[in-house]
Amino acid sequence: VNPEAAIAEEQLEPATELMEINMGPHHPATHGVLRLIVQLRGEVVEDLKPVMGYVHTGIEKSCEDKSYWKAIPFVERMDYLSYFFQMEAFCGAVERLLEMEIPDRAKYLRVIHMELNRLHSHLVWLGTSALDLGAMSMFFYCFRERDRILDLFEMSTGQRMHTRYFQVGGVIEDIPVGFEQGVRAFCDEMPSRVDQYEAILDHNEIFLQRTKGVGIVSRERLLELGVTGPLLRAAGEPWDLRAASPCLAYGDFAFRIPVGTVGDGYDRYRVRLQEMRESVRIIEQALDGLPEGPFIADDRKVVLPPRHELSTSMEALIHHFKLVTEGFRVPPGEVYYAVESPRGELGCFVRSDGSSKPARVHFRDPSFVNLQSLRDMCRDGYVADLIQNLAMLDPILGGIDR
Amino acid sequence: MPDAPGLELIAGEINDAHPGAVLATQHEHGQACLIVSAERVLDALRWLRDTPKQEYGFLSSVCGVDYLPAEPRFGVIYELLNRDRVERLRVKAPLDDPGADELPEIDSCVELFPTADFQEREAYDFFGISFRGHPDLRRILMPEDYVGWPQRRDFPIGGEPVLFTHNEHQAPGWYE
């Protein structure tokens, strides 16, 4: 063997040979069961193909077999970190089909829970993403605050996750005594917690070097790919459905839309952190302005009658029986309704054929659409940056696979 | 949303530019919908995207729908959005079921809207709608070797057997 030739061959190899490696589906840094087929030239990512469907459970199909009110627990199990948003997208779409107006108090209660949910989702994102980048203590701090939010959810809805709190027509129950104080105490504390997170990460040299200038995709390209949410805002596009087409009571609140400048991983982190502060502001305003009145609409053909009426009113009993057995019928039609979830535009398309079961439920899941931009973010970068990009993309595989 | 007269104007202008493209319009629940011939759907989408004063430049969502037992049986739904005016417009392309083992076909809009890539694959995966010119039309959420189109209305719920230890020997290809 000619040693010089062998050395030359070795030197040539990393530059010429493409290596295809498989990442996931069971990899802690893929945030769920996502599989990536990555083509590497040396340590540089040449191409990348996401493979998903490992937790596909056919929720859209199953919804077609459930009456409208029974489909609510199904849809909230898609994206398991933003269940209130899934419920709002679905209930809001059905309410539009029914042309039903929900009471003001219900709108405010929905906003409060959705914004708490946004904080919860961002906290899980921040904890796990920082963990991916080696900042382990962040995980514990974030999950400490997340647990307080889950405690609040348990207080108002009886469940920590997948609460089934939103109903077609409003919310199932009024908030209990002490909930407001609990939320206020949390809101008083949360901004200083966000400051602490910032203090930990913004002075962490490793974190800064791994996020700054990494994974930049231009704003135009992101829009072409249909990317929405913090990813798009980090690239400098102030697009937020809460402000653009305010649903519920979002029009009543003053809040700012944080935007980034270059659109790298660091901007995505900054935008989400600032969004947490804005969410706290929205919750405080919603608590201040929380109107008195009913928390659910008074349409007995759609909404369950109050429990106490069942023992005195025959009519209420009949309505209750009809609603629980058959469910309510929805006039034929098609509706698309979108809300701003923690990951972007969460749209729900519902087609009704006039029966008590939806004929088609389709969710436009933001993680699913946003995932298409991962290839653009990772190309010509290092494998290590792939992990960072995926973490900052914040995909939830339950939502992608549905 | 364009209001009902605005929608008629849009439909008329598209039909002037591409005769026969728009079949009908629908305006319900405050949402506007153009029903577009499946052969001309790209013309209509391109017109809506590029015409000044329309500029529906953002495609929010693409999904397939099965209207069984209605004819035409399938539909592909495009949710367009103009982000400046915050106006949404739905474009619906009805598709006939060719029957037997043939798949209904429609042109892919990935060239116009790259975001449609995954979503068209999803519609293909669940409804068996074939998108002509799609760069990579494969199943996306179901397994690659899966047979059948699970979200069609004639595909039964429970049509996929749930595997337990007592029946895994009967499931073909699972237990070797």
Interface residues (C-beta under 8 A of the other chain):
Chain A: M52 G53 H56 G58 E60 K61 S62 E64 D65 R96 L97 E99 L223 E224 L225 G226 V227 W239 A244 S245 G333 E334 V335 Y336 A338 E345 G347 F349 R351 A359 R360 H362 R364 F368 V369 L371 Q372 D401 R402
Chain B: E28 H29 G30 Q31 C33 G57 F58 L59 S60 S61 C63 V65 D66 I77 E79 R83 V86 R88 R90 F113 P114 T115 D117 F118 Q119 E122 F126 R139 I140 L141 M142 P143 P150 Q151 R153 F155 I157 E160
